[in-house]
Amino acid sequence: MDGRTVLNFIVSGADGFAVARVRRSKLRLETASQFQSKLISQYLHDAIIETVITEALKIDKKLPDPLFNPWKDAKMKYRFVTIWYIEAPIESVCEAIYHSLNWPQWWRNVESVEELALGDSRGIGSVRRYTWKGRLPYRLTFDVCIINSEPLAAIEGVASGDVEGKGRWSFTADGAVTAALCEWQVRTTPVWMNLLALFARPFFKWNHNAVMQQGGEALARMLNARLIEIAHY
């Protein structure tokens, strides 16, 4: 089954056909998480998911103008939570996260960060544009406006662009270990992502977790600190 066949299967699923095929298959006896894990393992190994996304990006360019696009309001919601446990002072961890203009220097998945507005002395009101590239063949670009900033405690922003919603970093220290918790509650806006969501949602989550995994490992290296654990929820 090639990438185009998979894509046709997914798009048909929007009308219920994909669900019917899954229900009639032997996979009906497996849990959803087992089914998703098998799909991710199989298709990532065969690189089929990369073909699917590439085909979807081509279709996305041929869709009608957003003003007349029937799928423009079909945004999928996601919640991502990752915690980095690093044996480093909370001051060092917070400084690295707060200064996101420097992220591309140590976090390879962050292709660029551009400052669009400065904000006040605490950074509230500042706007920065981020472009991310994970392991799958697509990029996401979005702006983040800072709405709250508490030194050595938390920073929170509102995203707009390829994703819309809120993101928050919060920090706590337990002895020599700092826990940096990153939480996103967002909706995706690219039409191709929302069309593929029935099938590709677990792949998007996997891709996000891979980006966060690499970021935690990279921060520990930059700080010359021991990475205790990375947890994804």
C-alpha positions as CSV (number, residue, x, y, z in Angstrom):
1,M,0.0,0.0,0.0
2,D,1.7,3.2,-1.1
3,G,1.4,6.7,0.4
4,R,-1.3,7.8,-2.0
5,T,-3.4,4.8,-1.2
6,V,-3.1,5.5,2.5
7,L,-4.1,9.1,1.9
8,N,-7.2,8.1,0.0
9,F,-8.0,5.8,2.9
10,I,-7.7,8.6,5.4
11,V,-9.7,11.1,3.5
12,S,-12.4,8.6,2.9
13,G,-12.4,8.1,6.7
14,A,-13.8,11.5,7.2
15,D,-17.0,10.1,5.8
16,G,-16.9,7.0,8.0
17,F,-15.3,4.5,5.7
18,A,-12.0,4.3,7.5
19,V,-13.7,3.7,10.8
20,A,-15.8,0.9,9.2
21,R,-12.7,-0.8,7.8
22,V,-10.9,-0.7,11.1
23,R,-14.0,-2.1,13.0
24,R,-14.2,-5.0,10.5
25,S,-10.5,-5.9,10.8
26,K,-8.8,-8.2,13.3
27,L,-7.5,-5.0,15.0
28,R,-10.8,-4.5,16.7
29,L,-9.7,-6.7,19.5
30,E,-6.8,-4.4,20.4
31,T,-6.8,-1.3,22.5
32,A,-6.6,2.1,20.8
33,S,-3.1,2.6,22.3
34,Q,-1.9,-0.7,21.0
35,F,-3.3,0.0,17.6
36,Q,-1.7,3.4,17.4
37,S,1.7,2.1,18.6
38,K,1.6,-0.6,15.9
39,L,0.7,1.9,13.2
40,I,3.5,4.3,14.3
41,S,6.1,1.5,14.4
42,Q,5.0,0.0,11.0
43,Y,4.6,3.2,9.0
44,L,7.6,5.0,10.4
45,H,9.7,2.0,9.7
46,D,8.5,1.8,6.1
47,A,8.6,5.6,5.7
48,I,5.0,5.5,4.4
49,I,3.8,8.3,6.8
50,E,6.4,10.6,5.2
51,T,4.9,9.9,1.8
52,V,1.4,10.5,3.2
53,I,2.4,13.9,4.6
54,T,4.2,14.9,1.5
55,E,1.1,14.0,-0.6
56,A,-1.1,15.9,1.8
57,L,1.1,19.0,1.6
58,K,0.7,18.9,-2.2
59,I,-3.1,18.6,-1.9
60,D,-3.2,21.5,0.7
61,K,-1.7,23.8,-1.9
62,K,-4.5,22.9,-4.4
63,L,-7.4,23.5,-1.9
64,P,-9.7,26.5,-2.5
65,D,-9.0,29.9,-1.0
66,P,-9.5,29.8,2.8
67,L,-12.4,32.1,2.6
68,F,-14.3,29.5,0.5
69,N,-12.7,26.4,2.0
70,P,-15.3,24.1,3.7
71,W,-12.5,22.7,6.0
72,K,-11.1,26.0,7.2
73,D,-12.8,25.8,10.6
74,A,-12.2,22.1,11.2
75,K,-9.4,22.5,13.7
76,M,-8.2,19.6,15.8
77,K,-7.4,20.1,19.5
78,Y,-4.2,18.7,21.2
79,R,-2.8,18.8,24.7
80,F,0.9,18.1,25.1
81,V,2.7,17.9,28.4
82,T,6.4,17.2,28.9
83,I,8.6,17.5,32.0
84,W,12.4,17.7,31.9
85,Y,14.2,16.7,35.1
86,I,17.7,18.2,35.0
87,E,20.3,18.3,37.7
88,A,21.0,22.0,37.4
89,P,20.2,25.2,39.2
90,I,16.7,26.5,38.6
91,E,18.2,29.9,37.6
92,S,20.2,28.3,34.8
93,V,17.2,26.3,33.4
94,C,14.9,29.3,33.6
95,E,17.4,31.6,31.9
96,A,17.8,29.2,29.0
97,I,14.0,28.9,28.5
98,Y,13.2,32.6,29.0
99,H,15.9,33.6,26.4
100,S,14.2,31.8,23.5
101,L,16.0,33.9,20.8
102,N,19.0,31.6,21.6
103,W,17.1,28.4,21.2
104,P,18.3,27.7,17.6
105,Q,21.9,27.7,19.0
106,W,21.3,24.6,21.1
107,W,17.9,23.1,20.2
108,R,18.2,21.8,16.6
109,N,14.4,21.5,16.1
110,V,14.0,25.2,16.4
111,E,15.0,26.5,13.0
112,S,14.4,30.2,13.8
113,V,13.1,32.6,16.3
114,E,12.3,36.2,15.3
115,E,11.4,39.0,17.6
116,L,8.3,40.9,16.4
117,A,7.5,43.1,19.5
118,L,9.5,43.8,22.6
119,G,7.0,44.0,25.4
120,D,7.5,45.5,28.9
121,S,10.4,45.0,31.3
122,R,9.2,41.5,32.2
123,G,8.6,40.6,28.6
124,I,4.8,40.7,28.8
125,G,3.4,41.8,25.5
126,S,6.5,40.6,23.6
127,V,5.8,38.6,20.4
128,R,8.2,36.1,18.8
129,R,7.8,34.0,15.7
130,Y,9.0,30.4,15.9
131,T,9.6,27.9,13.1
132,W,9.9,24.3,14.2
133,K,11.0,21.1,12.3
134,G,10.6,17.7,13.9
135,R,11.4,14.2,12.5
136,L,8.4,14.2,10.1
137,P,8.6,16.2,6.8
138,Y,6.7,19.3,7.8
139,R,7.3,22.6,9.6
140,L,5.2,24.7,11.9
141,T,5.4,28.4,12.2
142,F,3.6,30.4,14.8
143,D,3.8,33.6,16.9
144,V,3.7,33.6,20.7
145,C,2.6,36.6,22.7
146,I,3.7,36.5,26.3
147,I,0.8,37.2,28.7
148,N,2.4,36.2,32.0
149,S,6.0,35.9,33.3
150,E,7.1,35.1,36.9
151,P,10.8,34.9,37.5
152,L,12.0,31.4,38.4
153,A,8.4,30.2,38.3
154,A,6.5,30.4,35.0
155,I,6.1,32.0,31.6
156,E,2.9,31.8,29.6
157,G,2.0,32.8,26.1
158,V,-0.8,32.7,23.5
159,A,0.0,31.2,20.1
160,S,-1.3,32.1,16.7
161,G,-0.4,30.8,13.2
162,D,-0.1,27.1,12.3
163,V,-1.2,26.4,15.9
164,E,-3.6,28.4,18.1
165,G,-3.9,28.3,21.8
166,K,-1.8,28.6,25.0
167,G,1.6,27.4,26.0
168,R,3.1,27.5,29.5
169,W,6.5,26.7,31.0
170,S,6.6,26.2,34.8
171,F,9.6,25.5,37.0
172,T,10.2,23.9,40.4
173,A,13.3,22.8,42.3
174,D,13.8,19.8,44.5
175,G,17.3,19.9,45.9
176,A,19.7,19.9,43.0
177,V,17.1,18.9,40.5
178,T,15.0,21.3,38.5
179,A,11.7,20.2,36.9
180,A,10.8,22.2,33.8
181,L,7.2,21.5,32.8
182,C,6.0,22.5,29.3
183,E,2.3,22.3,28.5
184,W,0.5,23.2,25.3
185,Q,-3.2,23.3,24.7
186,V,-3.6,24.1,21.0
187,R,-5.6,23.7,17.8
188,T,-3.9,23.1,14.5
189,T,-4.9,25.4,11.6
190,P,-3.2,23.8,8.5
191,V,-6.0,22.1,6.5
192,W,-3.8,19.2,5.6
193,M,-3.1,18.4,9.2
194,N,-6.8,18.4,10.1
195,L,-7.7,16.3,7.1
196,L,-5.2,13.7,8.2
197,A,-6.1,13.9,11.9
198,L,-8.2,10.7,11.9
199,F,-5.2,8.7,11.0
200,A,-2.2,10.8,11.8
201,R,-3.0,12.3,15.2
202,P,-0.7,9.8,17.0
203,F,2.1,10.6,14.6
204,F,1.8,14.3,15.3
205,K,1.9,13.6,19.0
206,W,4.9,11.3,18.5
207,N,6.6,14.1,16.5
208,H,6.0,16.6,19.2
209,N,7.4,14.3,21.9
210,A,10.5,13.7,19.7
211,V,11.1,17.4,19.5
212,M,10.7,17.8,23.3
213,Q,12.9,14.8,23.9
214,Q,15.7,16.3,21.8
215,G,15.3,19.7,23.5
216,G,15.7,18.3,27.0
217,E,18.8,16.3,26.0
218,A,20.2,19.4,24.3
219,L,19.6,21.7,27.3
220,A,21.3,19.2,29.6
221,R,24.3,19.2,27.3
222,M,24.5,22.9,27.0
223,L,24.3,23.3,30.8
224,N,26.8,20.5,31.3
225,A,24.2,18.9,33.6
226,R,22.9,15.4,34.2
227,L,19.5,14.7,32.6
228,I,17.6,12.7,35.2
229,E,14.4,11.9,33.2
230,I,12.1,13.2,30.5
231,A,8.4,12.4,30.9
232,H,5.6,12.8,28.3
233,Y,1.9,12.9,29.0
